[in-house]
Amino acid sequence: MSDKPKILLVEDDKDINQLICLNLEALDYAVTSVADGAEGFALAKAQPFDLIVLDIMLPGLDGLTVCKCLRQEHIFTPILMLTAKNTEADRVIGLEVGADDYLTKPFSILELRARVKAILRRVKFNHNAQVVSTGECDTFGELIIDRNKRTVDLAGKAVRLTAKEFDLLLYLASSPGRVYSRNDLLDAVWGYKHSGYEHTVNSHINRLRSKLEKDPANPIYVLTVWGVGYKFND
């Protein structure tokens, strides 16, 4: 059985599809490519992949819908979004529906390879985390965050978080009681400094609460400090 990282490419432009396939296969990745959003969604549900490279403008289902539906199905495979749109609003929407990263067309193939490598390094770390026997854990009542394994348990049950959701939770929990503005969180977790991305923080906070809180409307872990930002309950 192959140990190659498995990548699903959903791109309807034949030339771009072929170019990406050739370059990712040259990096020794196992690439499955389709040209239709609905087919890509079905494949992502039917079998595990380490990464999905997903175009936005697709026949069948568009990429944003595919991404949103996968997250609703609790499939948290990392998604690198490809988009011909270059407005900040379009990038914000992609991140808000659950994409982990994006590239705007036309893009450098070297940058694509670098982004894919970076995401797969994180995936490999997560998959191999169980061999780490000295994980550093933070415990907050029934909530346990393992920094090394990048896992979260709540009341004895594993909580499945996306990479960005985990990074956001860990950053907040590292300093309980400290209040962070949305811009603080953007700079620390995403690295973006555009004011339009503040809505992305809100969306990720809401998703965190839906997974961690018994009553997301009255959270006990991730709290809102009105007019300022967010903090982890101290």
SULWOWO-V655507 format. One record per residue. RES is the residue in one letter. SS is DSSP state (alpha for helix, beta for strand, coil for the rest). BURIAL is I if it has 9 or more other ideal C-beta (glycine too) atoms within 8 Angstrom, else O. Layout:
RES & SS & BURIAL
RES & SS & BURIAL
This chain:
M & coil & O
S & coil & O
D & coil & O
K & coil & O
P & coil & I
K & beta & I
I & beta & I
L & beta & I
L & beta & I
V & beta & I
E & coil & I
D & coil & I
D & coil & O
K & alpha & O
D & alpha & O
I & alpha & I
N & alpha & I
Q & alpha & O
L & alpha & I
I & alpha & I
C & alpha & I
L & alpha & O
N & alpha & I
L & alpha & I
E & alpha & I
A & alpha & O
L & coil & I
D & coil & O
Y & coil & I
A & beta & I
V & beta & I
T & beta & I
S & beta & I
V & beta & I
A & coil & I
D & beta & I
G & alpha & I
A & alpha & O
E & alpha & I
G & alpha & I
F & alpha & I
A & alpha & O
L & alpha & I
A & alpha & I
K & alpha & O
A & alpha & O
Q & coil & O
P & coil & O
F & coil & I
D & coil & I
L & beta & I
I & beta & I
V & beta & I
L & beta & I
D & beta & I
I & coil & I
M & coil & O
L & coil & I
P & beta & O
G & coil & O
L & coil & I
D & coil & I
G & alpha & I
L & alpha & I
T & alpha & I
V & alpha & I
C & alpha & I
K & alpha & I
C & alpha & I
L & alpha & I
R & alpha & I
Q & alpha & O
E & coil & O
H & coil & O
I & coil & O
F & coil & I
T & coil & I
P & coil & I
I & beta & I
L & beta & I
M & beta & I
L & beta & I
T & beta & I
A & coil & O
K & coil & O
N & coil & O
T & coil & O
E & alpha & O
A & alpha & O
D & alpha & I
R & alpha & I
V & alpha & I
I & alpha & I
G & alpha & I
L & alpha & I
E & alpha & I
V & coil & I
G & coil & I
A & coil & I
D & coil & I
D & beta & I
Y & beta & I
L & beta & I
T & beta & I
K & coil & O
P & coil & O
F & coil & I
S & coil & O
I & alpha & I
L & alpha & O
E & alpha & I
L & alpha & I
R & alpha & I
A & alpha & O
R & alpha & I
V & alpha & I
K & alpha & I
A & alpha & O
I & alpha & I
L & alpha & I
R & alpha & O
R & alpha & I
V & alpha & I
K & alpha & I
F & alpha & I
N & alpha & I
H & alpha & O
N & coil & O
A & alpha & I
Q & alpha & O
V & alpha & O
V & coil & I
S & coil & O
T & coil & O
G & coil & I
E & coil & O
C & beta & O
D & beta & I
T & beta & O
F & beta & I
G & coil & O
E & coil & O
L & beta & I
I & beta & I
I & beta & I
D & beta & I
R & coil & I
N & coil & I
K & coil & I
R & coil & I
T & beta & O
V & beta & I
D & beta & I
L & beta & I
A & coil & O
G & coil & O
K & beta & O
A & beta & O
V & beta & I
R & coil & O
L & coil & I
T & coil & I
A & alpha & I
K & alpha & I
E & alpha & I
F & alpha & I
D & alpha & I
L & alpha & I
L & alpha & I
L & alpha & I
Y & alpha & I
L & alpha & I
A & alpha & I
S & coil & O
S & coil & O
P & coil & I
G & coil & O
R & coil & O
V & coil & I
Y & beta & I
S & beta & O
R & alpha & I
N & alpha & I
D & alpha & I
L & alpha & I
L & alpha & I
D & alpha & I
A & alpha & O
V & alpha & I
W & alpha & I
G & coil & O
Y & coil & O
K & coil & O
H & coil & O
S & alpha & O
G & alpha & O
Y & alpha & I
E & alpha & I
H & alpha & I
T & alpha & I
V & alpha & I
N & alpha & I
S & alpha & I
H & alpha & I
I & alpha & I
N & alpha & I
R & alpha & I
L & alpha & I
R & alpha & I
S & alpha & O
K & alpha & I
L & alpha & I
E & coil & I
K & coil & O
D & coil & O
P & alpha & O
A & alpha & O
N & alpha & O
P & coil & I
I & coil & O
Y & coil & I
V & beta & I
L & beta & I
T & beta & O
V & beta & I
W & coil & O
G & coil & O
V & coil & O
G & beta & I
Y & beta & I
K & beta & I
F & beta & I
N & coil & I
D & coil & O
